[in-house]
Amino acid sequence: MIKSTFEESHDQEWIKKNITAPVHELVILRQVIPWSEIITRLASFYDPQKGCYGKSLRILVALLLVSRLRQLSDEQVVIQTKENRYIQYFCNVPDNGLQTFLDASTLCKFRKRIGEKGLAIIEEETFDLLRTSGSIQGETCLMDSSVLPNNIIYPNDVQLLFKAFGKLVSFAKKHNLCQWWDQCVVKKYWRAFGLSKKGERPTYLALFHALFIPALEVFIKKVESLDGSKQTKQVAKELANLLTLLHEQTLEKLAGKIHIKDRIVSLDEVDARPIKRGKSYPTCEFGTTLQMSFNREFSIVLGLKPPFSV
């Protein structure tokens, strides 16, 4: 059971005492967001005849907006609401029971209940009003990006293994270790690969991988027995995990697999993902994973950083 209406929690005396900046971003947003319309539509996700009354939809919706605006986790947004008067005003959280007004897990349950449709209602009602009022233009309402493009050259699998040996060289030098593989052979194969034809790549991939397997096995043992600070050990362990993933990926390539999930395309920027645009080779680009949705013009009007970014 849920209430489809709400009452203002703050009187004029409270507002005059605590809200001293009338042009604050949250004060402006509070005035323009159609709370009643949003709550009325979201109430349909609850059975009006079952259960006791749940938490205020007005508060839950506002907390979701603040968490996306300020890029906060559920726990962080609840903590900041307890400490920040402007967030309390925006979210309509009363002083009575402020320190126990909500558990962070309630936000997670709320998102699961309303799902994508409910979140779309919040976004639709908010931006429809802003478009109607002329605050933003409809064609610039939302921007959605899946990656942040990076200048990464097209990686082939032999090149990744060669770079992996380069990582091992750097590790050995940093920790004053003797190289436990024959780097001269690696360079010899690399020169030959540079002069080879495209059809010979599988042969060189197998050669490089044969050298890489024992080198990786020894490297993992050295990481396990490495002396140094906690941070140094963590960095070495992350590199070992990355090179292990590269080894597994190479096995899949040698087995003839073409489409590899979460394929590594850069050992320096491990979050980089391929973006395929069309079918021709030059249209394959690469970028670092980044998902966001925000309104650039609305941000400029209010002097905000891009809201609703994740």
N, C-alpha and C positions, 0 to 999 in steps of 0.2 A: 504494500500500500504506500502511496506517495501523495503528497500535496501538490496540486497543480497551480497553487498561488503562493505568494510570499509577502511578508511585511518588512518594511524598512527597519533595520536594527539600530540605526543611529539618528538621534534627533539633532536639531540645529545647534544646540549648545555643544554637543559632542563634536560635531563637524567644525564649528568655529574654534574649538580648543585644540583639535588634533590635526585638522587639514588646513595647513597654512599656505600651501602652494596650489591655488586653483587651476593652474595650467599644468600640473603634474600629469604625466602620461596616463596614469591609472584613473585619475579623476576625469579626464576627457573621455577615456574609453568607457568608463562606467556610465557616462551620460548618453553615449551614442548606441551602446549595445542594447538590442530589444529583448530584455530579459524575459518579459511576460510571454512573448511569442515563442521563445526557445523552450521555456519551461512547459508551456501548454503542449507543445509537440512532443517533448521528451516524456511527458507523463504517460503517453500511450504505451511505453515500454514496461509499465508496471500494471499489475492487476489491482484495480481499485477496491476489490472485495477481500483481498487476502493479505495476511500479515499485519504487523504493527507499522506505524508510520516510520518511513526511512529518513535518512538525512536530507536536508534541504537541497533540492535541485539547484536552487539559486547559488548556494555555496559551492556545490560540486562543479557546476559549469564554470564558475568564475575561477576556481582553483585550477581547473584544466587549462584555462586560457593563460593564467599567470605562469603556470609551469612551462608552457610552450613559449611564452613571451620572454621569460627570464632563463630558459633552458635549465630548469630545475627538476630534480627527481621528485617522486611523490613525498618522500621523507623530508626533503629540503623545502618544498613549498609549504608543507604544514608547519615546519619550524619557523620559517620566515614570516608566515601569517601571524604566528603568536608574537612576533617581535616588531612587525612593521605596521604602523597605523594606516598607511596608504593601501596596503594589501588588505587589511581588515575592512577598510571602507569599500574597496572595490568588490570584495567577496561577500560583503554584507554579514560579516561575522561579529556577533555582539560581544561585549566585554564579559557578560555573564557566562561562566564556564569556558572562557577563552583557552585556557591551558589544556583542556580535555575535549575541545569541541569536535575533533575528528581524528580517527586513526588513519595513517597513511594507506593501509591496506584497503580502506573503503574506496579510494580513488581507483585502484586496480579493479575492484569488483564493479564499480560504476562503469568503467570503460568496457568491461566484458559484457555487461548487461545491455548497453545501448549499441555496442558494436560499431561497425563502419557507418551504418545508416544514421545512427544517433550523432556521431561525430560530424557527419556530412550536414546534418540539420543545424548544428551549432555554427559551422562555417558558412553555410548558405544564408542563414538569417543575419549573421553579422555583416557579411560582405554585400548582401543585397541592400541593406539599409545604407551602407556607406556609398554604394553606387548611386542609389536614389537621391541621396543628399548632395551628390556631386563631389564628395571628399576624395573619391578615387574614380578612375575610368574603368569601365567594364573590361576592356581588352588588356588591362594591366593588373587585373585583380590578383591572380595567383601565378607564381613561378615555381616550377617543379623540376628538379634536376636530380639525376641518379649518380652522376660522377663529376668530379672536378678535373678537367683535362690536364694532363701533364705531358711534358716533352720527353716521352719515352720512345726509344727507337724500337722498331719491330723485333721482338725477341725470338730467336730460334732456340731449340732445346740444347744444341751443342754449345751455343753462346752462354746459356745459363750455367751449364756445367763448368765451362771455362772460368766464368766469374766466381763460381763457387770455390774453385781452387784459389782464386785471388783472395777470397775471404779467409781461407785457411792460411795463406801466406801472411796476411795481416795479423791473424791471431798468433801465429808462431813468433813473429817479430815482437809483438807487444808483450808476450810472456817469456821471451828469451828461450824459445824452444827450437830444437833442430827440426827441419822439415822431415816428415816421415813418409814422404812420397817423392817420386822423381819428377821435379818440376821441369827439368830439361825435356823429358819425354812429353809432358803436357804442352810445352811451347812448340815442340816439333809437330805434334798432332795438330795444333792450332794453325800453324803456318800451312800445313798440307790441306787442312780444311778450307782455308781461305782461297786456295787455288783449285779446289774441287768444284764439281758441278752439283746442281741442286739435287739431282737424283742420287748422289752419293751420301746425302745427309744421314740416312739410317745407319750406314756403315760406320761413319765417324761418331754418331751418337752412341753406338755400341762400344766403340773403342774408348771414348771418354768415360762412359759409365763403368766400364771394367776397371779403369784406374780409380774412379771416384769411390767405388764401394769399399775397398780396404782402407782408403784414406778417411772416409767417414766413420768407419768402425773404430779406428784408432782415435779420431777426434772426439768421439762421444766418451771414450774412456778417459781421455785427458781432461775433458770438461768435468766429469764426475770427481776427479781427484784434484781439481784446480784449487790453488790457494789464492786468497785475496778477499776483498770485501764482499758483502752480500750483493751489492749492486753489480760488481764485476762478474760474480758467478751467475747472476740472473741474466746479464747480457749474453754471456757465453752459452747459457742453456737455451736462450731464445734462438741464437744462431744455430745451435745443434738441432733444435726442433724444425727450423726453417729448412735446413739442408736435408733433414730426414724426409720432409714433405717433398722436396725436389727429387730425392731418390725414388720415392714412391710414384711420383708423377712420371718420372722417366721410365719406370717399369711399365706403366700403362701405355706410354707412347711406343715403347719397343714391342708391346703386345698388339699394337695396331689400333689402339683406341684413339679416336679423333676428338671427341668432345669430352673434356675433362672438367668436372665441377671444381670451381674455385681454383682454377689453374694459376700457378705462379708465373707472373710475367716480368717481375723485377725483384732482385734480391735486395735492392736498396729501398724500394718503396713497395712493401709487401701488400699494401692495401690496393694497389693499382689493379684495375680490372679492364679487360678488353671491351670495347664498344664497337659492335659491328654495325656499320651503316651500309646497307646494300650488299652485293655479292662479290664485288671485285676486291682484289688484294689491297690496294692503296687506301680503301675506305675503313680499314680496321684501325681504330685509334685506341688510346689507353689513357686511363685517368684514375685518380684516387677515389675510393668509395666515399660518397657524400650524398645524403638525402636531405632535402629541405623543401619547405613550402612557405613562401612569404610574399607580402605585397610591398614592392619597392617604393611605389609612390606614396602609399599610406605611411610608410616608415619615414619618408622625407617630410611629409606634412607635419607629423607629430615630433620629429626630431629623434626618432627611435633607431636603435639597431634593428635589422630585419627581424620582425616577429615571427612566431610559429616556426622556428627552425629547430631541427632535431639532429 
